[in-house]
Amino acid sequence: MKYESRKGEKVLVLGLSLSGVAAAKFLKRHGADVWVTEYSAEKEEQKPIIEELKALGIHVETGGHSDEFIENSTLAVTSPSVPLDSPIMEKLKEKNIKVISEVELASNSTEKPFIAITGTNGKTTTTALTAHILSEKYVAEPCGNYGNPPCDLVDDGRIDYFVCECSSFQLAYSGEFVPKISVFTNFTPDHITWHKTLDNYFEAKARIFKYPQSPAYSILNAKDPKLLEFSKQAEGTVFFFGAEVGENCSYVKDGAIFFKQNGVEEKIINVKDCPFIGEHNWQNAECAIICAKLEGVETEKIREGIMSFKVPEHRFEKFAQKGGITFYNDSKATNPEASLVAINSFNGEDVVLIAGGRDKLTDLAEFCEAVKEHISTVILIGEATERFEENLINHGVKNILRENSLLAAVDTSISLKPDVVLLSPACASFDMFSGYEERGRVFKADVLSKIGKN
């Protein structure tokens, strides 16, 4: 659906998130009468942006959603954090006010194609790598849940592709978002509190692969049983990654990543030439290779793009080496399934794993088995310590230590003189930090300060 001018229309924007602010500014530039309503009380750090919005002629309220702001709105654009069953959503439904995401607003405002990347884990790296490779030939911007909100970019006529990381929260409000390419990296339990059920969580992500939001291409993980089964429902031409399945796929064979289209196989790059390790990162590369091939990027350009890529911060990020120890920051691994991909990347090395934080209470059996096979010593921190320790012991893991802080865990890990120190918490960070970003930054800064003194 092509964007139509909303000049003079009253449009409600829910929330002062980055995407909410981007939507408000975009709508104002295109002539709408914009009203931004934020449920939480005004925070000190929000004052500059509130003043900026008001200077643009945008109405702003904080501390609740008043009838004045809601009445006579023709559309509501929501920040992704607002729950589907929240009182404001019930009120908007009663008043027949359509609610969409900022991503959908952006995609409906340009003829340029969107590549939508969703899944439980791996979204950000896949988004960043796909945009990086496409940029070898086109102007491609990472956006959405990673990078800039797309509404900040759609007025830039130079952009050829919007490579958009899409969370389940965004997609739950994106009923008319039709990407050209939809990528589903994997699916594991997460965000059940918000979605209420696992089925709801899956369906929020699955909608951009099915009618009426049918993409031209659906790219799915062949090693994920749920996605392999779901491929029967996916619209457009289906490509698989992770295994050689069917006529259209990308996979690792004989130490290299291959691409196959209509049964014709082509070697793209040796895995030893990739600037990252681990099967999950090779799968991220396979997704990006499929997208780039579908959009006509030459193989040599794809290879160059992969080799020059830098893994985004906090995502199995190798950031330091000293005294025979290599340090990895995988703070973004906020659930056990995410930690598995890093843990399983090591074989035969002396690895110290720092794990723990706020427990998501998901099953730990597979996590514990991976730790038993690949990890020499586990250092547990945070609220999850008791349950993680109990489960690890029950699975036969012997070398388990406890520390009362991340900084103490770093001290202990260095004193053990392993080959690798890996922060991959398998937990949320909110018991000790404001988010995984702060946790990762604190870890890196502490490591660098301590190894610099050695």
PyMOL commands that set and color helices and strands:
alter all, ss='L'
color gray80, all
select helices_A, chain A and resi 18-29+44-55+67-70+87-94+102-107+123-134+150-152+168-172+192-195+198-209+225-230+271-273+279-294+299-307+336-343+365-374+385-394+406-415+436-451
alter helices_A, ss='H'
color red, helices_A
select strands_A, chain A and resi 10-14+33-38+59-62+75-78+99-101+114-118+140-144+161-165+181-184+217-221+237-241+249-253+256-261+264-270+317-322+325-329+351-356+377-381+400-402+420-423
alter strands_A, ss='S'
color yellow, strands_A
deselect
rebuild
show_as cartoon
